[in-house]
Amino acid sequence: MGLDMYLYQRYYVSAYNHSSQEEKDRFADIVKQVDPTLYLGGNRHLHVEVCVGYWRKANAIHKFFCDLDEGRDECQNIYVTEDNLRTLRALCQSVLLEPSIAEQVLPPHSGFFFGSTDVDEWYMQDMKNTIEIIDNVLDRLTPDGYPEFWYRASW
């Protein structure tokens, strides 16, 4: 048990007439891989969701994402923009450069099996891991991909 945290990237894929042949082929490949007998009821689009980030008990990072949804913390899906990811990355970087600001910038957050609320080596490792996750996500973005990002936690 504990705080498990996920960042998902969601893509829209379509096979409508206005779609490029490449996108239609991608749609057909996905449907074939998921279930070739899948009945789509005339729908020619889908969303593909890929987990691009995982944290465990990184409660300060969890609080950042929950604050995007007015502090609500109910294991709900939280929409995350590219700008939100860039902001989080900058905050993590600032804490690594000046650890004394951690409590003000990305304060630890207590909760049921959320882990330690100390600003210690584990906290700093969470900052490093978060930067790595965000860098990997942002490095792979393409202007034509139109991905959406969603955060979800469970405990």
Secondary structure, 3 states (H helix, E strand, C coil): CCCEEEEEEEEEEECCCCCCHHHHHHHHHHHHHHCCCCCCCCCCEEEEEEEEEEEECCHHHHHHHHHCCCCCCCCCCEEECHHHHHHHHHHHHHHHHCHHHHHHHCCCCCCCCCCCCCCCHHHHHHHHHHHHHHHHHHHCCCCCCCCEEEEEEEC
